[in-house]
Amino acid sequence: MKWLELLQVAGVTLLAAVTLVVLYSLGVRLTAIAGDAQQKSPALVRSLAYICFGFCALGVLFGIYLIVPYFGK
């Protein structure tokens, strides 16, 4: 078995999972900040939250693209 490749895949998987969780958490936090009544510019914070959600969705779609063999043809 090729242990170096296994460690490489495990490392990339861990990094991708952490990145997706951080992006989603940041988007949720920014959405909560934008909903605060005392916020001066909620549109900017809300748009940053949507950008985080968008990057998270792109990461999930890319993961599905890598997993499903039909797309690799």
TAMOSUL-V125866 format. One record per run of one state. SS is the DSSP state (a for helix, b for strand, c for the rest). FROM is the first residue (numbers start at 1). LEN is the number of residues. If there is no record, write none. Layout:
ss=SS from=FROM len=LEN
ss=SS from=FROM len=LEN
//
This chain:
ss=c from=1 len=2
ss=a from=3 len=32
ss=c from=35 len=7
ss=a from=42 len=26
ss=c from=68 len=1
ss=a from=69 len=4
ss=c from=73 len=1
//
